[in-house]
Amino acid sequence: MVEPFIIVDNVSKKFDDKYVLKNVSFIINEGDCIGILGKSGSGKSVLISMIKGLSNYEPTSGKIIYRVAYCEKCGFVDRPSKVGGNCLRCGCCLKLIEVDFWNENKIVQDIKRRVAIMFQRTFALYGNLTVYENIMEAFSRRWKINENDITKKALELVEKMGLSHRLIHVARDLSGGEKQRVVLARQLAIDPILLLADEPTGTLDPLSARMIYNMLNELKKENVTMLLTSHLTEGIEILSNKAILLNEGRIEAIGEPKEIVKIFLSEGLEDLREERPLVEDIILKVENVKKYFFSIDRGIVRAIDGVSFEIRRGEIFGIIGVSGAGKTTLSRIIAGLTVPTSGKVLIKVGDEWVNMSEPGITGRGRATSYIGILHQEYSLYPYRTILENLTNAIGLELPDEFAKFKALITLKAVGFEESHIENLFNKYPDELSEGERHRVALSQVLIKEPILVILDEPTGTIDPITQKYIVKSIKSVRRELKQTFIIVSHDIDFIMKTCDEAILLRNGSIVAKGPAIEVVKHLLPEEKAS
């Protein structure tokens, strides 16, 4: 029989002379995921803040009772199912106690340290620290952890949250969905006995929201107790085993999530699911870009003349044309290496658009480190092993175990079999085939976690068999790491096999734009011959 974990007993809360909660009562059992549904202003956030024990949220009347396993010797708190077991901190026997949560004492503080919360619209991260540093900082605040175990547990969280391709990104440059996943990872690092999620997907696009729902669902399988608030019916239906409908501070109904959702919608309370924005997946905007040079013998040279296009996240985008068409100039402008004469190049870093035409750390300097370029004449460090080529040789700023983990993930993404990677780590570049070296060189770019990769003539003089490996590796990286590519090439077959969309440049202007297989139909005979 499941015993109560938290008892919310006839709680009311008044701010000034207005009640925001009135006579609220319900029970949370261990392993429950209870969804609290209600329109904005119904009292959801107040209730969850009260259960967390935040300042100024003490009940005006009523009680919140925590029933926990407690170690009287060292103050360690655990889930009620651990009663009778040994304390993980000192080994003593854990006893069942009931705590009036708002009756301030030491035990309450011990409980608070084991309760995690994800706030609405608030990404509680250290903005200047990387994802790795944010997660490790959270582990450092745990009541107890074996030093030898920290890296292993942190890496498990990184994989669980789908953040292995964002480890060295600073938190401020992440998208909203990525920030929320780092927040969740930090909360899970404290091994909470209760996870409170206050509108965890309210500001996210549907794709990011679905990822958060999936991760919270995985936690349910681990018997983590959760309390979720939302005004969106989708999250309540996906996650909850029980739901509560709040309306103007009162409980209107408690029961099965689908039934509570039906009541919520039948009463005309607005389901805001359809109002959420569509996924804003455009990552690059090139707007009327021009680049003019002056030549003594030729006068004004229009290298790029009024070029505009957009690239979506996860797209493989081709820029094709003969030599002198403007491909290299355009790719250098996108990368921030060449300043356009006029027009704009905007790249999305996190949730912000960065103008690559503007100088300085608030302009293109903000984005250049997130743009990876693999040149046709790439080179590896010949006297360094493959692992060294992917870690200390390129200044990867991660501890050894994290760096090796990143190298493994990246080599898998470009198509190497995991069973062969350990052996590959100890080899030198001259021991690899041309195709293998190309994939390692691509890994060298990817391991720095770019949001956009530019491949400059990636096939060059490579034989057709090796070209097939390169096509596979690019598509594998797109699938595994959700990577976005720009491929600059005159190789028509390669573009058709690899790219989703493309533009055809001729004398600095776009003469065709659209699906790659359609764009190549606009090539002139001499362009095909090139």
C-alpha positions in Angstrom: 0.0 0.0 0.0 1.3 3.5 -1.0 1.5 5.9 1.9 1.1 9.6 1.5 4.2 11.6 0.9 2.9 15.2 1.0 -0.5 16.3 2.5 -1.9 19.6 1.5 -4.5 20.2 4.2 -7.1 22.9 3.8 -4.6 25.6 2.6 -5.6 29.2 2.0 -3.3 32.1 1.0 -4.2 35.8 1.0 -2.1 38.6 -0.4 -3.3 41.9 1.0 -7.1 41.4 1.3 -7.4 39.1 -1.7 -7.4 35.3 -1.5 -5.4 33.6 -4.2 -5.9 30.1 -2.7 -9.0 29.0 -0.8 -9.4 25.7 1.2 -7.1 23.6 -1.1 -6.6 20.0 0.0 -5.1 17.0 -1.8 -2.5 14.2 -1.2 0.7 13.5 -3.2 1.9 9.9 -3.0 5.5 8.9 -3.7 6.0 8.3 -7.4 2.9 10.5 -8.3 3.0 13.0 -11.2 0.2 15.3 -10.4 -0.8 17.9 -12.9 -2.3 21.2 -11.8 -4.3 22.7 -14.6 -5.9 26.2 -14.7 -5.9 29.4 -16.6 -3.5 32.2 -15.7 -4.2 33.7 -12.3 -5.9 30.5 -10.9 -3.2 30.2 -8.2 -1.0 27.4 -9.7 2.3 29.2 -9.2 1.4 30.3 -5.6 0.6 26.7 -4.7 3.8 25.3 -6.1 5.9 28.0 -4.4 4.2 27.2 -1.1 5.1 23.5 -1.4 8.7 24.4 -2.2 8.8 26.7 0.9 9.7 30.0 -0.8 9.7 33.1 1.2 6.4 35.1 1.5 4.4 32.0 0.5 3.5 30.8 4.0 -0.2 29.7 4.1 -2.6 32.1 5.7 -4.3 29.1 7.1 -4.0 25.3 6.7 -0.9 23.1 6.7 1.5 21.3 4.3 2.7 18.1 5.9 5.8 16.2 4.5 6.1 12.5 5.5 9.8 11.6 5.0 12.5 9.1 6.0 14.8 11.0 8.3 18.2 10.4 9.9 18.2 11.8 13.4 22.0 11.7 13.6 23.0 13.7 10.5 19.7 15.2 9.3 19.6 13.4 6.0 16.1 13.3 4.3 14.9 10.7 1.9 11.7 9.4 0.3 9.2 7.7 2.6 9.8 4.3 1.0 13.3 4.4 2.4 12.0 4.2 6.0 13.8 1.4 7.9 16.8 1.5 5.5 20.2 3.0 6.1 21.1 6.6 5.8 23.2 7.2 2.7 25.3 9.8 4.5 26.1 8.1 7.9 24.6 4.7 7.8 22.1 5.1 10.6 18.6 3.8 10.4 16.0 6.1 8.7 12.8 6.8 10.6 9.4 8.0 9.4 8.6 11.6 10.6 5.8 14.0 9.8 6.9 17.6 9.4 4.6 20.7 9.4 6.5 22.3 6.6 5.8 25.9 7.5 6.6 25.4 11.1 10.2 26.6 10.7 12.9 24.3 12.1 16.1 22.6 11.0 14.2 19.6 9.5 12.4 21.9 7.2 15.7 23.2 5.8 16.9 19.7 5.3 13.8 18.9 3.3 14.1 22.1 1.2 17.6 21.0 0.1 16.0 17.8 -1.5 13.2 19.6 -3.3 14.0 20.8 -6.9 12.0 23.4 -8.8 11.8 24.6 -12.4 10.3 28.1 -12.5 8.1 29.6 -15.2 10.0 31.9 -17.6 13.2 31.8 -15.4 16.3 30.0 -16.6 18.3 29.8 -13.4 21.7 29.4 -15.0 25.1 31.0 -14.8 25.0 32.8 -18.1 28.8 33.1 -18.5 29.5 29.5 -17.7 29.4 26.6 -20.2 26.8 23.8 -20.0 29.4 21.5 -18.5 30.3 24.1 -15.8 26.7 24.7 -14.9 26.0 21.0 -14.4 29.2 20.4 -12.5 28.4 23.5 -10.2 25.1 21.9 -9.4 26.8 18.6 -8.4 29.2 20.5 -6.1 26.2 21.5 -4.0 25.0 17.9 -3.4 24.9 16.6 0.2 27.3 13.8 -0.7 28.9 12.5 -3.8 32.0 10.3 -4.4 34.5 12.4 -6.2 35.3 9.5 -8.6 31.6 9.3 -9.4 31.0 12.9 -10.3 32.1 12.7 -13.9 30.2 9.5 -14.6 26.9 10.9 -13.1 27.3 14.2 -14.9 27.9 12.5 -18.3 24.8 10.3 -17.7 22.8 13.5 -17.2 24.3 15.1 -20.3 23.2 12.2 -22.4 19.8 12.0 -20.8 19.2 15.7 -21.5 20.4 15.4 -25.1 23.2 18.0 -24.5 26.3 16.2 -25.6 26.6 18.6 -28.6 26.3 21.7 -26.4 28.8 21.0 -23.6 31.1 23.9 -24.3 28.4 26.5 -25.3 28.0 29.2 -22.7 24.5 29.2 -21.2 23.4 32.6 -22.5 23.9 31.5 -26.1 21.5 28.5 -25.8 18.0 28.4 -27.2 15.1 28.4 -24.8 14.6 24.6 -25.0 18.3 24.0 -24.4 18.4 26.3 -21.4 15.4 24.5 -19.9 17.2 21.2 -20.4 20.2 22.5 -18.6 18.0 23.8 -15.8 16.4 20.3 -15.5 19.9 18.7 -15.4 21.0 21.0 -12.6 17.9 20.2 -10.6 18.3 16.5 -11.1 22.0 16.8 -10.0 20.8 17.2 -6.4 18.9 13.9 -6.6 15.6 15.4 -5.5 12.9 13.6 -3.5 10.4 15.9 -5.2 10.5 17.8 -8.5 8.3 20.9 -8.9 7.8 22.1 -12.5 6.0 25.5 -12.8 4.9 25.9 -16.5 8.1 24.2 -17.7 7.2 24.5 -21.4 5.0 27.7 -21.4 7.5 29.8 -23.4 8.9 27.0 -25.6 8.1 26.1 -29.2 6.3 22.8 -29.6 9.4 20.8 -30.6 11.3 21.9 -27.5 8.3 21.4 -25.3 7.9 17.8 -26.6 11.6 17.2 -25.7 11.0 18.4 -22.1 7.9 16.2 -21.8 9.8 13.2 -23.0 12.5 13.8 -20.4 10.0 14.3 -17.6 8.3 11.1 -18.7 11.6 9.2 -18.3 11.9 10.5 -14.8 8.4 9.0 -14.0 9.9 5.6 -14.9 12.5 6.2 -12.2 9.7 6.8 -9.6 10.5 10.5 -9.2 7.6 12.3 -7.5 6.6 15.4 -9.6 4.1 18.2 -9.4 3.5 20.0 -12.7 1.5 23.2 -13.2 0.3 24.3 -16.6 -2.4 26.1 -18.5 -1.7 23.9 -21.5 -3.7 20.6 -21.6 -1.0 18.7 -23.6 1.5 18.5 -20.8 -1.1 17.5 -18.2 -2.3 14.6 -20.4 1.1 13.4 -21.4 2.7 13.4 -17.9 0.2 13.2 -15.1 -1.3 10.1 -13.4 -3.7 12.5 -11.6 -4.8 16.0 -12.3 -6.3 18.9 -10.4 -8.3 21.8 -11.9 -7.8 25.1 -10.1 -10.1 28.0 -10.8 -9.8 31.3 -8.9 -7.8 29.7 -6.2 -10.2 26.8 -5.5 -10.0 23.2 -6.5 -12.8 22.6 -9.0 -12.1 18.9 -9.7 -9.6 16.1 -9.0 -9.3 13.0 -11.1 -8.0 11.3 -14.2 -6.1 13.8 -16.4 -8.3 13.3 -19.5 -11.5 13.8 -17.5 -10.0 17.0 -15.9 -9.0 18.3 -19.3 -12.5 17.7 -20.6 -14.0 19.7 -17.7 -11.4 22.4 -18.2 -12.3 22.8 -21.9 -16.1 22.3 -21.5 -16.3 25.3 -19.1 -14.9 27.6 -21.8 -11.6 28.0 -20.0 -9.2 28.6 -22.9 -6.9 25.9 -24.0 -3.9 27.9 -25.2 -2.2 25.0 -27.0 -3.1 26.3 -30.4 -1.9 29.8 -29.6 1.7 28.7 -29.2 4.1 29.9 -31.9 5.2 27.6 -34.7 8.7 26.4 -34.5 11.0 29.3 -35.5 13.6 27.1 -37.1 15.3 29.6 -39.5 18.9 29.9 -38.4 20.4 32.1 -41.1 19.0 35.1 -43.0 20.9 36.6 -45.9 19.2 39.9 -46.8 20.1 41.7 -50.1 23.9 41.3 -49.6 26.3 43.0 -51.9 30.0 43.0 -52.1 31.8 45.3 -54.6 35.5 45.4 -55.2 37.4 48.0 -57.2 40.0 46.9 -59.8 42.2 49.2 -61.8 41.8 47.2 -65.0 38.2 46.1 -64.5 36.6 48.9 -62.5 33.9 48.0 -60.0 33.6 44.2 -59.6 30.2 43.0 -58.3 31.4 39.8 -56.5 28.0 39.5 -54.8 25.1 41.5 -56.1 21.9 41.6 -54.1 21.8 38.0 -52.7 18.9 36.9 -50.3 18.0 33.5 -48.9 17.3 31.7 -45.6 18.5 28.5 -44.1 16.6 26.4 -41.6 18.0 24.6 -38.6 19.2 21.1 -39.6 19.2 21.8 -43.3 22.0 20.9 -45.7 22.2 23.9 -48.0 24.2 24.0 -51.2 25.9 27.1 -52.8 26.8 26.1 -56.4 28.4 27.8 -59.3 31.5 27.9 -61.5 34.8 29.5 -60.3 34.3 33.3 -60.0 30.6 33.0 -59.5 30.9 34.4 -55.9 30.6 31.2 -53.9 33.8 31.8 -51.8 33.1 35.5 -51.2 29.5 34.7 -50.1 30.7 31.9 -47.7 33.3 34.3 -46.2 30.6 37.0 -45.6 28.4 34.4 -43.9 31.3 33.3 -41.7 32.1 36.9 -40.7 35.5 36.9 -42.5 34.5 39.4 -45.1 32.4 42.5 -44.5 29.7 43.1 -47.1 29.3 46.4 -48.9 25.7 46.5 -48.0 22.9 44.2 -46.8 22.7 42.0 -43.8 23.6 38.5 -42.7 21.7 37.5 -39.5 22.5 34.3 -37.6 20.5 33.0 -34.7 22.6 32.4 -31.6 20.4 30.9 -28.8 17.2 33.0 -29.1 18.9 36.1 -30.4 19.7 37.3 -33.9 23.3 38.4 -34.5 24.1 40.8 -37.3 27.3 39.5 -38.9 27.8 42.9 -40.6 28.4 44.6 -37.3 31.9 44.5 -35.8 32.9 43.8 -32.2 31.9 41.3 -29.5 28.2 42.3 -29.6 28.2 42.0 -33.4 29.8 39.2 -35.4 32.2 38.5 -32.6 29.3 37.0 -30.7 28.7 34.4 -33.4 32.0 33.6 -35.2 33.0 31.0 -32.6 29.8 29.2 -33.4 30.5 28.9 -37.1 32.7 26.0 -38.1 34.6 25.9 -41.4 36.2 22.9 -43.0 38.4 24.0 -45.8 39.2 21.9 -48.9 42.8 21.8 -47.9 42.2 20.7 -44.3 45.1 19.2 -42.3 45.4 17.1 -39.1 48.3 17.3 -36.6 50.5 14.5 -38.0 52.4 13.7 -34.8 49.3 13.6 -32.6 47.0 10.7 -32.1 43.4 11.0 -33.3 42.2 11.5 -29.7 44.8 14.3 -29.3 43.7 15.8 -32.6 40.2 16.0 -31.2 41.0 17.3 -27.7 44.2 19.0 -26.4 45.7 19.7 -29.8 42.8 22.0 -30.6 42.5 23.4 -27.1 39.2 21.7 -26.1 38.5 23.1 -22.7 37.1 20.1 -20.9 38.5 17.6 -18.3 39.9 14.5 -19.8 36.9 12.2 -19.3 34.5 14.8 -20.7 36.8 15.4 -23.7 37.1 11.7 -24.5 33.3 11.4 -24.2 32.9 14.3 -26.6 35.4 12.7 -29.1 33.5 9.4 -28.9 30.1 11.0 -29.5 31.4 13.1 -32.4 33.2 10.2 -34.1 30.1 8.1 -33.8 28.1 11.0 -35.4 30.4 11.0 -38.5 29.9 7.3 -39.0 32.6 5.5 -37.1 31.5 2.3 -35.4 31.7 2.6 -31.6 33.5 -0.7 -31.3 36.3 0.6 -33.5 36.7 4.1 -31.9 38.8 3.1 -28.9 41.4 1.6 -31.3 41.1 4.7 -33.6 41.9 7.0 -30.7 45.5 5.7 -30.5 46.2 5.9 -34.3 47.9 8.7 -36.1 46.5 10.4 -39.2 48.9 8.7 -41.7 47.5 5.3 -40.5 44.0 6.3 -41.8 42.5 6.2 -45.3 41.6 9.5 -47.0 37.9 9.0 -46.2 38.7 8.4 -42.5 40.9 11.4 -42.3 38.2 13.6 -43.8 35.7 12.3 -41.2 38.2 13.0 -38.4 38.7 16.5 -39.8 35.0 17.0 -39.8 34.9 15.8 -36.2 37.5 18.4 -35.4 35.1 21.1 -36.5 32.0 19.5 -34.9 33.6 18.9 -31.5 33.7 22.7 -31.0 29.9 22.6 -31.1 29.2 25.0 -34.0 25.6 25.9 -34.8 26.5 26.2 -38.5 29.2 24.3 -40.5 30.5 25.6 -43.8 32.1 22.9 -46.0 34.3 24.5 -48.7 34.6 22.1 -51.7 34.5 19.0 -49.4 35.0 16.5 -52.2 37.8 18.3 -54.1 39.8 15.6 -55.9 38.5 12.8 -53.7 37.6 9.5 -55.5 33.9 8.5 -55.9 34.1 5.8 -53.3 35.4 8.2 -50.6 32.8 10.7 -51.7 30.1 8.2 -50.7 31.6 8.0 -47.2 31.5 11.8 -47.0 27.9 12.0 -48.1 27.0 9.4 -45.4 29.0 11.2 -42.7 27.3 14.6 -43.4 23.9 13.0 -43.3 24.8 11.1 -40.2 25.9 14.2 -38.4 22.7 16.0 -39.4 20.7 13.1 -38.0 22.7 12.6 -34.8 23.7 16.2 -33.9 20.9 18.1 -35.6 23.7 20.0 -37.4 23.2 22.6 -40.1 25.5 22.7 -43.1 26.3 25.0 -45.9 28.2 23.2 -48.7 30.1 25.3 -51.2 30.8 23.2 -54.3 30.8 23.0 -58.1 30.3 19.2 -57.8 26.8 18.8 -59.1 26.4 15.1 -58.3 27.6 15.7 -54.7 25.2 18.6 -54.2 22.2 16.5 -55.5 23.1 13.5 -53.2 23.7 15.6 -50.1 21.8 18.9 -50.1 18.1 19.6 -49.3 18.0 23.2 -50.8 20.5 25.1 -52.9 21.2 28.3 -54.7 22.9 28.7 -58.0 25.2 31.8 -58.3 26.2 33.3 -61.6 28.2 36.6 -61.7 27.4 37.3 -58.1 23.7 36.9 -58.3 21.2 34.1 -57.6 19.8 32.7 -60.8 18.0 29.7 -59.2 16.8 28.8 -55.7 15.0 25.9 -54.3 15.3 22.1 -53.9 18.8 21.1 -54.9 17.6 18.6 -57.5 15.7 21.4 -59.2 18.3 24.0 -59.0 20.9 22.0 -60.9 18.5 22.0 -63.9 19.3 25.6 -64.4 23.0 25.0 -65.0 24.3 26.1 -68.4 26.3 23.5 -70.4 29.6 25.1 -69.6 28.7 25.1 -65.9 27.9 21.4 -66.0 31.2 20.8 -67.7 33.1 22.6 -65.0 
